[in-house]
């Protein structure tokens, strides 16, 4: 245990520092601003494609298919395709909260600064317009950077007191609006200068520059199996120390995974046969360790465990595990700081991720469609929703079986120890009564 103690002494402070970083927290919470809209869009596109998914579209009247496409099709344009808009506002809003500055104004200034950088187009018929692609995946990284910079400037100027103060008799909301004028004007002016300078470059605008130079390479790197395995490793590793590894790691990888998911969603919406990415937010939420606790708890509780402690523990895990709530196992088995659980806790999700990746790569399972699947969605259903195919559900069953097989030898060893302790306690009780 000395090694474990030394490792904890080194890793826990670093992980805690990451988990409490205001920018990463704002990033994580800002992404949740888009969640209701993107969740709605995911459900709508799944309904739209039900006939195709189950292969009965050709048996339906043409009018039914036309209705489904015309009724549900535009939903994505107003939700998933403009997710950068929600996220920019959300990051500005959340970051201002860490500085205890007016959050609504910070969110609005961040959003306006982002829109300032967008390449406006014009047409005799449509008038002035914004390209939709820049409001989604292509504008994601610029939006994040803009929100952070704009809110930093806004908050620092506001905290320094460079504001217009109104008399106490002025209604609060009006007074706050005047207070925000100078702090808000500074980032808006800055991003207007940036916009203007980019008109002299070959890219023409900041969105295309960041997308080509930064975002596409990062998406290419983040969408690879090695990068995902590293992310999964550290997620499980931090959890083993009792730190919320999902929150820590997702705060870093969400921008990349989110952009990959949007590109898949837009391609799926257009009916593209081969979606561009295997790995994205949907893949991470559906195929990494989904169902692991459920498979383990059912197997041990009803088929293998001999000790009373193991049986009771596993039975209490089953109900929350159906909805992918892992804390009862993490802290109840426990997994945290348990040397016997370290290897399967980290190895099982890594194997599940690898199997899922190659099953999709080989074409046995469709690529994840980029839909937002709520993390509490039970397995089988989440696999189907995530891929738009029953093959996704079958893949989940396979990975759960493999992860359970990895866990069983270690749990049997723990169960034997529990059984020895229980038998010793019974002997001690018998001796005490004699």
C-alpha positions in Angstrom: 0.0 0.0 0.0 3.0 2.3 0.3 3.1 2.6 -3.5 -0.7 3.4 -3.5 -0.2 6.0 -0.8 2.6 7.7 -2.7 0.7 7.6 -6.0 -2.3 9.2 -4.2 -0.1 11.8 -2.7 1.1 12.8 -6.2 -2.0 12.4 -8.3 -4.9 13.6 -6.0 -3.7 17.2 -5.7 -3.2 17.5 -9.5 -6.6 16.0 -10.3 -8.3 18.2 -7.7 -6.6 21.2 -9.2 -7.9 20.3 -12.6 -11.4 19.5 -11.3 -11.6 23.0 -9.6 -10.2 25.0 -12.5 -12.7 27.8 -13.3 -12.2 27.5 -17.0 -12.7 23.8 -17.2 -15.7 24.0 -14.9 -17.2 26.8 -17.1 -16.5 24.7 -20.2 -18.2 21.7 -18.7 -21.3 23.6 -17.4 -21.4 25.7 -20.6 -21.8 22.6 -22.7 -24.8 21.6 -20.7 -26.6 24.8 -21.9 -27.0 23.1 -25.2 -28.2 19.8 -23.7 -32.0 20.3 -23.7 -32.0 21.4 -27.4 -29.6 18.8 -28.6 -31.4 16.0 -26.7 -34.7 17.1 -28.3 -33.0 17.1 -31.7 -31.6 13.6 -31.1 -35.0 12.2 -30.3 -36.6 13.9 -33.3 -34.0 12.5 -35.8 -34.4 9.0 -34.4 -38.2 9.2 -34.9 -37.6 10.6 -38.4 -35.4 7.7 -39.3 -37.4 4.9 -37.7 -38.7 3.5 -41.0 -35.2 3.4 -42.4 -33.7 1.9 -39.2 -36.1 -1.0 -39.2 -36.3 -1.4 -43.0 -39.9 -0.7 -43.6 -39.6 2.7 -45.3 -40.2 1.2 -48.7 -43.5 -0.2 -47.6 -44.8 3.2 -46.5 -46.7 5.6 -48.8 -44.4 8.3 -50.2 -46.5 10.9 -48.4 -45.6 9.4 -45.0 -41.8 9.5 -45.7 -42.2 13.1 -47.1 -44.0 14.2 -44.0 -41.4 12.7 -41.6 -38.6 14.4 -43.5 -40.4 17.8 -43.7 -41.7 17.8 -40.2 -38.7 16.5 -38.3 -35.9 17.4 -40.7 -35.6 21.2 -39.9 -35.4 20.5 -36.1 -31.7 19.9 -36.3 -31.0 23.3 -37.9 -32.5 25.1 -34.9 -30.8 22.9 -32.3 -27.8 20.7 -33.0 -26.5 22.7 -35.9 -26.3 25.9 -33.9 -25.0 24.3 -30.7 -22.0 26.6 -30.6 -24.4 29.5 -30.0 -25.7 27.8 -26.8 -22.3 26.8 -25.7 -20.7 30.3 -26.2 -23.5 31.9 -24.1 -23.2 29.1 -21.5 -19.5 29.4 -21.0 -19.7 33.2 -20.7 -22.5 32.9 -18.2 -20.8 30.3 -16.1 -17.3 31.9 -16.1 -18.8 35.3 -15.1 -20.3 33.5 -12.1 -16.9 32.4 -10.9 -15.9 36.1 -10.9 -19.2 37.1 -9.3 -20.1 39.3 -12.2 -23.5 39.7 -13.9 -23.9 36.5 -15.8 -26.6 37.3 -18.3 -24.6 40.3 -19.6 -21.4 38.2 -19.8 -23.2 35.5 -21.8 -24.8 38.0 -24.1 -21.4 39.8 -24.7 -19.7 36.5 -25.3 -22.3 35.5 -27.9 -22.2 38.9 -29.6 -18.4 38.7 -29.8 -18.6 35.3 -31.4 -21.1 36.4 -34.0 -18.8 39.4 -34.7 -16.3 36.9 -36.1 -18.7 35.0 -38.3 -18.5 35.5 -42.1 -21.8 37.1 -43.1 -23.0 36.4 -46.6 -25.5 38.2 -48.8 -27.9 37.3 -51.5 -30.5 39.3 -53.4 -33.2 36.9 -52.4 -32.2 35.9 -48.8 -30.5 39.2 -47.9 -27.8 39.1 -45.3 -27.3 35.6 -43.7 -24.9 33.5 -41.6 -23.7 30.1 -42.8 -25.2 27.5 -40.5 -22.1 25.3 -40.5 -20.2 28.1 -38.6 -22.7 28.0 -35.8 -22.1 24.3 -35.2 -19.1 22.1 -35.4 -16.9 24.5 -37.4 -17.4 27.3 -35.0 -17.0 25.3 -31.8 -13.4 26.1 -30.9 -13.6 29.7 -31.9 -16.7 30.0 -29.8 -15.0 28.5 -26.7 -12.0 30.8 -27.1 -14.1 33.8 -27.7 -16.4 33.2 -24.7 -13.4 32.8 -22.4 -11.5 35.9 -23.6 -14.6 38.1 -23.8 -15.7 37.2 -20.3 -12.2 37.6 -18.9 -12.1 41.1 -20.3 -15.6 41.9 -19.3 -15.2 40.7 -15.7 -11.8 42.3 -15.1 -12.9 45.7 -16.3 -16.1 45.4 -14.3 -14.2 44.4 -11.1 -11.8 47.3 -11.6 -14.8 49.7 -11.4 -14.6 51.2 -14.9 -18.3 51.3 -15.2 -21.1 53.8 -15.5 -22.9 54.1 -12.2 -26.5 55.3 -12.1 -28.3 56.9 -9.1 -30.0 54.6 -6.6 -33.4 55.7 -7.9 -32.9 54.0 -11.2 -34.5 50.5 -11.4 -31.9 47.8 -10.8 -32.1 46.1 -14.2 -31.6 49.5 -16.0 -28.7 50.4 -13.7 -27.0 47.0 -14.3 -27.4 47.6 -18.1 -25.5 50.8 -17.8 -22.9 49.2 -15.6 -22.2 46.6 -18.4 -21.7 49.2 -21.2 -18.0 49.9 -20.8 -16.9 46.3 -19.7 -19.0 45.0 -22.6 -17.7 47.5 -25.2 -14.1 46.4 -24.7 -14.4 42.8 -25.9 -16.8 43.7 -28.6 -14.4 46.3 -30.0 -11.5 43.8 -29.7 -13.3 41.1 -31.7 -14.4 43.6 -34.3 -10.7 44.5 -34.8 -9.9 40.7 -35.1 -12.7 40.3 -37.6 -11.4 43.2 -39.7 -7.8 42.0 -39.7 -8.8 38.5 -40.9 -10.4 40.0 -44.0 -6.8 40.7 -45.2 -5.8 37.0 -44.8 -6.3 34.1 -47.2 -8.8 32.6 -44.8 -11.0 35.6 -44.8 -12.3 35.0 -41.2 -11.2 33.7 -37.9 -13.6 30.7 -38.0 -11.9 29.1 -41.0 -8.5 29.9 -39.7 -9.0 28.2 -36.3 -10.9 25.3 -37.9 -8.1 24.5 -40.4 -5.1 25.3 -38.2 -6.3 24.1 -34.8 -9.6 22.4 -34.7 -9.3 19.8 -37.6 -5.9 18.5 -36.3 -7.2 18.2 -32.8 -10.4 16.5 -34.0 -8.2 14.2 -36.0 -6.1 13.4 -33.0 -8.9 13.2 -30.5 -10.9 10.9 -32.8 -8.3 8.2 -32.8 -8.4 5.0 -30.7 -5.1 5.7 -28.8 -6.3 9.2 -27.7 -9.6 7.8 -26.5 -7.9 5.0 -24.6 -5.8 7.5 -22.8 -8.9 9.5 -21.9 -10.7 6.3 -20.6 -7.6 5.3 -18.6 -7.4 8.6 -16.8 -11.2 8.7 -16.2 -11.0 5.3 -14.5 -7.7 6.2 -12.8 -9.1 9.3 -11.1 -12.3 7.5 -10.1 -10.2 4.8 -8.3 -8.8 7.6 -6.1 -12.4 8.8 -5.4 -12.2 11.8 -7.7 -14.9 12.3 -10.3 -12.8 11.2 -13.2 -15.7 11.8 -15.7 -16.0 15.4 -14.9 -12.2 16.0 -14.9 -11.5 14.3 -18.2 -14.7 15.4 -20.0 -13.9 19.0 -19.2 -10.9 18.6 -21.5 -12.2 16.4 -24.3 -15.8 17.6 -24.6 -15.0 20.3 -27.2 -13.4 17.8 -29.5 -15.9 15.0 -28.9 -18.8 17.5 -29.3 -17.5 18.8 -32.6 -17.1 15.3 -33.9 -20.6 14.4 -32.8 -22.1 17.4 -34.6 -20.4 16.5 -37.8 -21.8 13.0 -37.6 -25.2 14.3 -36.8 -25.3 16.6 -39.7 -24.1 13.9 -42.1 -26.7 11.4 -40.7 -29.4 14.1 -41.1 -28.4 14.4 -44.8 -28.6 10.7 -45.3 -24.8 10.2 -45.8 -24.2 6.4 -45.8 -20.7 6.5 -44.3 -20.6 8.9 -41.3 -17.2 10.7 -40.9 -16.2 9.6 -37.4 -16.3 6.5 -35.3 -15.5 8.3 -32.1 -17.5 11.2 -30.7 -19.6 12.1 -27.7 -22.2 9.4 -28.5 -19.5 6.7 -28.7 -18.0 7.7 -25.4 -21.4 7.7 -23.7 -22.6 4.4 -25.1 -19.7 2.0 -25.7 -17.0 2.7 -23.1 -18.3 1.1 -19.9 -22.0 1.3 -20.3 -23.6 -1.6 -18.5 -20.5 -2.8 -16.7 -21.9 -2.5 -13.2 -25.1 -4.1 -14.2 -23.4 -7.2 -15.7 -21.1 -7.6 -12.7 -23.8 -7.1 -10.1 -26.3 -9.6 -11.7 -23.6 -12.2 -12.3 -22.1 -12.1 -8.8 -25.4 -11.6 -6.9 -27.3 -14.6 -8.4 -24.7 -17.0 -9.8 -21.2 -16.8 -8.3 -21.0 -15.0 -4.9 -20.9 -17.2 -1.8 -20.4 -14.6 0.9 -23.3 -12.8 2.4 -21.5 -9.5 2.1 -20.8 -9.8 -1.6 -24.4 -11.0 -2.4 -25.9 -8.1 -0.5 -23.6 -5.5 -1.9 -24.2 -6.7 -5.5 -28.0 -6.8 -5.0 -28.0 -3.2 -3.9 -26.0 -2.2 -7.0 -28.4 -3.7 -9.5 -31.2 -1.1 -9.5 -29.0 2.0 -9.9 -26.7 0.1 -12.4 -29.7 -0.3 -14.7 -29.5 3.5 -15.2 -25.7 3.5 -15.2 -25.3 5.1 -11.8 -21.9 3.8 -10.7 -21.4 5.4 -7.3 -23.0 2.5 -5.3 -20.3 0.1 -6.7 -17.5 2.7 -6.7 -18.0 3.5 -3.0 -20.0 0.5 -1.8 -17.9 -2.5 -3.1 -15.7 -0.4 -2.8 -13.6 0.3 -5.9 -12.0 3.4 -4.5 -8.5 2.7 -3.2 -9.2 -1.1 -3.4 -6.0 -2.8 -4.8 -8.1 -5.9 -5.8 -10.4 -3.7 -8.0 -7.7 -1.6 -9.6 -6.8 -3.8 -12.6 -10.4 -4.8 -13.7 -11.7 -1.2 -13.1 -9.2 0.2 -15.6 -8.8 -2.8 -17.9 -12.5 -3.6 -18.6 -13.5 -0.2 -20.1 -10.3 -0.1 -22.1 -11.1 -3.5 -23.6 -14.8 -2.5 -24.2 -13.7 0.6 -26.0 -11.3 -1.3 -28.2 -13.8 -4.0 -29.1 -16.5 -1.3 -29.9 -14.1 0.7 -32.0 -13.1 -2.3 -34.2 -16.6 -3.6 -34.5 -17.7 -0.3 -35.9 -14.5 0.1 -38.0 -15.2 -3.4 -39.5 -18.7 -2.3 -40.4 -20.5 -4.7 -38.1 -22.1 -1.8 -36.3 -23.0 1.6 -37.8 -21.1 4.6 -36.7 -22.6 6.6 -33.9 -25.0 9.2 -35.3 -23.9 12.0 -33.0 -27.2 11.9 -31.1 -27.3 13.0 -27.5 -28.1 9.9 -25.5 -28.8 10.6 -21.8 -26.2 8.8 -19.7 -28.9 7.2 -17.6 -30.4 5.4 -20.6 -30.2 1.6 -20.0 -28.1 -0.5 -22.2 -29.6 -2.0 -25.3 -31.8 1.0 -25.7 -28.8 3.4 -25.6 -26.9 1.3 -28.1 -29.8 1.4 -30.5 -30.4 5.1 -30.0 -26.7 5.9 -30.4 -26.3 4.1 -33.7 -29.8 4.0 -35.1 -29.4 0.3 -35.3 -30.1 -2.8 -33.3 -26.5 -3.8 -34.0 -25.5 -1.1 -31.5 -27.5 -2.9 -28.8 -26.0 -6.2 -29.7 -22.5 -4.7 -29.4 -23.3 -3.5 -25.9 -24.4 -7.0 -24.8 -21.1 -8.3 -26.1 -19.0 -5.7 -24.4 -20.9 -6.1 -21.1 -20.2 -9.9 -21.2 -16.5 -9.3 -21.9 -16.2 -6.7 -19.1 -18.0 -9.0 -16.7 -15.6 -11.9 -17.6 -12.7 -9.6 -16.8 -14.1 -8.7 -13.4 -15.2 -12.1 -12.2 -11.8 -13.6 -11.2 -11.0 -10.5 -9.1 -14.5 -10.4 -7.5 -14.2 -14.2 -6.7 -11.0 -13.5 -4.9 -12.6 -10.7 -2.9 -15.6 -13.0 -2.3 -13.4 -15.7 -0.9 -11.8 -13.2 1.5 -15.3 -12.1 2.6 -16.3 -15.7 3.1 -13.3 -16.5 5.2 -14.0 -13.5 7.4 -17.7 -14.5 7.8 -16.8 -18.1 8.7 -14.2 -16.8 11.2 -16.8 -14.5 12.8 -19.2 -17.5 13.1 -16.5 -19.5 14.8 -15.7 -16.6 17.2 -19.4 -16.4 18.1 -19.6 -20.1 18.7 -16.6 -20.0 20.9 -18.0 -17.0 22.8 -21.2 -18.9 23.6 -19.4 -22.0 24.9 
